[in-house]
Amino acid sequence: MGKSTQPRRADAERNIAAILATATRLLVADPGVSVAEIAKAAGVGRVTLYGHFPSRESLVDAVLREAVDRAELALSGLDLDGVPAVQAMDRLIGSSWEILDRHSRLFVAADRALPAERIRERHDRPLARVEQLIARGMDEGAFRTDLPLSWLVSTFFGLLHNAAGEIEAGRLPREQAAEVLTRTLRSVLAA
């Protein structure tokens, strides 16, 4: 009995990894891809997929969590403390946008499948970095202080995700997004 549980656990882990990798790839290609298509491409049955992820929402949530974790790891290497807040914000916007751009269609899928509050919860760690930076900019006198810090953080988050939606809808050229975001957020944050 003890022997058979170990291979199943290893199989389950491999299945989960295959499902998540495949779901990420397919959701980036097509935010509306079906769970059945994801299962087939991952080489598992729908019953297996639903055994690990009981709904499309739970699958998209797991994919989003992994994507945000990878983004957080990439952003943690940025030197934001060694430069003035305005310059640090430009770096953060540029790096954040590069990451979001690679996964923009995934975030479109998340917007369709998950409640807004869940998406926001998944971004707690990256948003803490934004909050610290905006607070520092306020202390330096570079960023406005007439609006609540939480509102400015929410605005940053909302604008990044709206840019992904605008690109998806064909209203914002992908190659202009980083500049549009930087200019918009500079004006929103300016003292």
One Martini backbone bead per residue (centre of mass of N, CA, C, O) as a GRO file, in nm:
protein
  191
    1MET     BB    1   0.059   0.061  -0.024
    2GLY     BB    2   0.294   0.267   0.017
    3LYS     BB    3   0.397   0.244  -0.278
    4SER     BB    4   0.143   0.370  -0.439
    5THR     BB    5   0.146   0.666  -0.324
    6GLN     BB    6   0.404   0.784  -0.444
    7PRO     BB    7   0.345   0.776  -0.751
    8ARG     BB    8   0.086   0.944  -0.732
    9ARG     BB    9   0.218   1.197  -0.630
   10ALA     BB   10   0.408   1.233  -0.868
   11ASP     BB   11   0.187   1.237  -1.082
   12ALA     BB   12   0.033   1.474  -0.969
   13GLU     BB   13   0.262   1.680  -0.992
   14ARG     BB   14   0.297   1.649  -1.297
   15ASN     BB   15   0.008   1.725  -1.372
   16ILE     BB   16   0.004   2.005  -1.250
   17ALA     BB   17   0.243   2.118  -1.409
   18ALA     BB   18   0.121   2.064  -1.690
   19ILE     BB   19  -0.136   2.226  -1.655
   20LEU     BB   20  -0.010   2.503  -1.587
   21ALA     BB   21   0.171   2.533  -1.835
   22THR     BB   22  -0.054   2.502  -2.043
   23ALA     BB   23  -0.247   2.718  -1.944
   24THR     BB   24  -0.058   2.951  -1.980
   25ARG     BB   25  -0.005   2.924  -2.282
   26LEU     BB   26  -0.309   2.925  -2.375
   27LEU     BB   27  -0.405   3.190  -2.234
   28VAL     BB   28  -0.206   3.372  -2.387
   29ALA     BB   29  -0.324   3.296  -2.669
   30ASP     BB   30  -0.630   3.229  -2.524
   31PRO     BB   31  -0.854   3.342  -2.292
   32GLY     BB   32  -1.098   3.129  -2.408
   33VAL     BB   33  -1.002   2.869  -2.339
   34SER     BB   34  -1.068   2.556  -2.269
   35VAL     BB   35  -1.049   2.305  -2.044
   36ALA     BB   36  -1.041   2.075  -2.250
   37GLU     BB   37  -0.797   2.185  -2.408
   38ILE     BB   38  -0.600   2.183  -2.175
   39ALA     BB   39  -0.612   1.885  -2.106
   40LYS     BB   40  -0.524   1.775  -2.380
   41ALA     BB   41  -0.249   1.935  -2.399
   42ALA     BB   42  -0.150   1.804  -2.111
   43GLY     BB   43  -0.235   1.488  -2.108
   44VAL     BB   44  -0.525   1.497  -1.975
   45GLY     BB   45  -0.805   1.458  -1.822
   46ARG     BB   46  -1.078   1.617  -1.706
   47VAL     BB   47  -1.089   1.468  -1.438
   48THR     BB   48  -0.803   1.536  -1.353
   49LEU     BB   49  -0.822   1.838  -1.365
   50TYR     BB   50  -1.075   1.857  -1.170
   51GLY     BB   51  -0.920   1.726  -0.929
   52HIS     BB   52  -0.729   1.988  -0.901
   53PHE     BB   53  -0.949   2.182  -1.065
   54PRO     BB   54  -1.288   2.240  -1.009
   55SER     BB   55  -1.237   2.505  -1.191
   56ARG     BB   56  -1.168   2.760  -1.388
   57GLU     BB   57  -1.110   2.956  -1.161
   58SER     BB   58  -0.893   2.780  -1.014
   59LEU     BB   59  -0.701   2.767  -1.253
   60VAL     BB   60  -0.657   3.068  -1.307
   61ASP     BB   61  -0.560   3.130  -1.022
   62ALA     BB   62  -0.305   2.950  -1.032
   63VAL     BB   63  -0.176   3.088  -1.275
   64LEU     BB   64  -0.164   3.371  -1.156
   65ARG     BB   65   0.007   3.306  -0.910
   66GLU     BB   66   0.257   3.217  -1.072
   67ALA     BB   67   0.297   3.478  -1.236
   68VAL     BB   68   0.331   3.667  -0.992
   69ASP     BB   69   0.571   3.521  -0.867
   70ARG     BB   70   0.760   3.567  -1.109
   71ALA     BB   71   0.738   3.875  -1.108
   72GLU     BB   72   0.841   3.924  -0.822
   73LEU     BB   73   1.119   3.809  -0.871
   74ALA     BB   74   1.200   4.011  -1.092
   75LEU     BB   75   1.140   4.281  -0.924
   76SER     BB   76   1.339   4.228  -0.677
   77GLY     BB   77   1.603   4.324  -0.862
   78LEU     BB   78   1.541   4.610  -0.835
   79ASP     BB   79   1.673   4.943  -0.819
   80LEU     BB   80   1.488   5.173  -0.610
   81ASP     BB   81   1.669   5.309  -0.371
   82GLY     BB   82   1.918   5.457  -0.545
   83VAL     BB   83   1.680   5.650  -0.639
   84PRO     BB   84   1.463   5.850  -0.722
   85ALA     BB   85   1.127   5.809  -0.729
   86VAL     BB   86   1.077   5.879  -1.026
   87GLN     BB   87   1.288   5.685  -1.144
   88ALA     BB   88   1.183   5.432  -1.003
   89MET     BB   89   0.903   5.438  -1.137
   90ASP     BB   90   0.999   5.404  -1.425
   91ARG     BB   91   1.128   5.128  -1.377
   92LEU     BB   92   0.875   4.985  -1.272
   93ILE     BB   93   0.696   5.027  -1.514
   94GLY     BB   94   0.876   4.894  -1.725
   95SER     BB   95   0.898   4.615  -1.584
   96SER     BB   96   0.598   4.561  -1.542
   97TRP     BB   97   0.518   4.578  -1.838
   98GLU     BB   98   0.689   4.350  -1.950
   99ILE     BB   99   0.544   4.134  -1.785
  100LEU     BB  100   0.252   4.196  -1.867
  101ASP     BB  101   0.291   4.169  -2.172
  102ARG     BB  102   0.355   3.860  -2.166
  103HIS     BB  103   0.056   3.831  -1.984
  104SER     BB  104  -0.199   3.990  -2.084
  105ARG     BB  105  -0.399   3.755  -2.160
  106LEU     BB  106  -0.408   3.634  -1.879
  107PHE     BB  107  -0.544   3.886  -1.749
  108VAL     BB  108  -0.795   3.864  -1.916
  109ALA     BB  109  -0.880   3.589  -1.807
  110ALA     BB  110  -0.896   3.681  -1.512
  111ASP     BB  111  -1.111   3.901  -1.552
  112ARG     BB  112  -1.328   3.681  -1.647
  113ALA     BB  113  -1.295   3.459  -1.390
  114LEU     BB  114  -1.239   3.677  -1.164
  115PRO     BB  115  -1.253   3.850  -0.904
  116ALA     BB  116  -1.120   4.150  -0.833
  117GLU     BB  117  -1.024   4.079  -0.543
  118ARG     BB  118  -0.849   3.836  -0.621
  119ILE     BB  119  -0.654   3.982  -0.803
  120ARG     BB  120  -0.556   4.176  -0.588
  121GLU     BB  121  -0.447   3.962  -0.387
  122ARG     BB  122  -0.226   3.850  -0.588
  123HIS     BB  123  -0.084   4.162  -0.564
  124ASP     BB  124   0.029   4.235  -0.282
  125ARG     BB  125   0.340   4.239  -0.314
  126PRO     BB  126   0.372   4.435  -0.552
  127LEU     BB  127   0.198   4.664  -0.414
  128ALA     BB  128   0.392   4.716  -0.180
  129ARG     BB  129   0.611   4.839  -0.356
  130VAL     BB  130   0.442   5.072  -0.464
  131GLU     BB  131   0.368   5.197  -0.193
  132GLN     BB  132   0.657   5.261  -0.098
  133LEU     BB  133   0.728   5.443  -0.338
  134ILE     BB  134   0.505   5.653  -0.309
  135ALA     BB  135   0.572   5.733  -0.020
  136ARG     BB  136   0.855   5.833  -0.085
  137GLY     BB  137   0.765   6.049  -0.291
  138MET     BB  138   0.607   6.210  -0.085
  139ASP     BB  139   0.848   6.268   0.109
  140GLU     BB  140   1.018   6.409  -0.135
  141GLY     BB  141   0.792   6.582  -0.312
  142ALA     BB  142   0.718   6.429  -0.598
  143PHE     BB  143   0.442   6.347  -0.482
  144ARG     BB  144   0.137   6.348  -0.413
  145THR     BB  145  -0.084   6.439  -0.107
  146ASP     BB  146  -0.408   6.483  -0.186
  147LEU     BB  147  -0.409   6.170  -0.196
  148PRO     BB  148  -0.451   5.862  -0.131
  149LEU     BB  149  -0.240   5.605  -0.132
  150SER     BB  150  -0.440   5.377  -0.206
  151TRP     BB  151  -0.537   5.517  -0.468
  152LEU     BB  152  -0.267   5.526  -0.618
  153VAL     BB  153  -0.224   5.222  -0.621
  154SER     BB  154  -0.486   5.149  -0.770
  155THR     BB  155  -0.420   5.313  -1.022
  156PHE     BB  156  -0.174   5.163  -1.107
  157PHE     BB  157  -0.306   4.887  -1.135
  158GLY     BB  158  -0.537   4.967  -1.330
  159LEU     BB  159  -0.363   5.075  -1.566
  160LEU     BB  160  -0.212   4.820  -1.634
  161HIS     BB  161  -0.469   4.644  -1.692
  162ASN     BB  162  -0.598   4.833  -1.901
  163ALA     BB  163  -0.377   4.811  -2.111
  164ALA     BB  164  -0.424   4.516  -2.177
  165GLY     BB  165  -0.719   4.558  -2.274
  166GLU     BB  166  -0.655   4.765  -2.501
  167ILE     BB  167  -0.482   4.580  -2.667
  168GLU     BB  168  -0.688   4.352  -2.707
  169ALA     BB  169  -0.897   4.567  -2.848
  170GLY     BB  170  -0.706   4.767  -3.037
  171ARG     BB  171  -0.654   5.072  -2.889
  172LEU     BB  172  -0.347   4.983  -2.816
  173PRO     BB  173  -0.038   4.988  -2.897
  174ARG     BB  174   0.205   4.792  -2.776
  175GLU     BB  175   0.456   4.992  -2.840
  176GLN     BB  176   0.306   5.235  -2.655
  177ALA     BB  177   0.243   5.148  -2.359
  178ALA     BB  178   0.485   5.232  -2.181
  179GLU     BB  179   0.469   5.536  -2.242
  180VAL     BB  180   0.177   5.583  -2.163
  181LEU     BB  181   0.206   5.490  -1.872
  182THR     BB  182   0.428   5.678  -1.779
  183ARG     BB  183   0.284   5.946  -1.844
  184THR     BB  184   0.030   5.896  -1.680
  185LEU     BB  185   0.161   5.837  -1.400
  186ARG     BB  186   0.314   6.099  -1.373
  187SER     BB  187   0.058   6.280  -1.369
  188VAL     BB  188  -0.083   6.142  -1.128
  189LEU     BB  189   0.175   6.177  -0.917
  190ALA     BB  190   0.229   6.459  -0.932
  191ALA     BB  191   0.286   6.744  -0.729
   0.00000   0.00000   0.00000
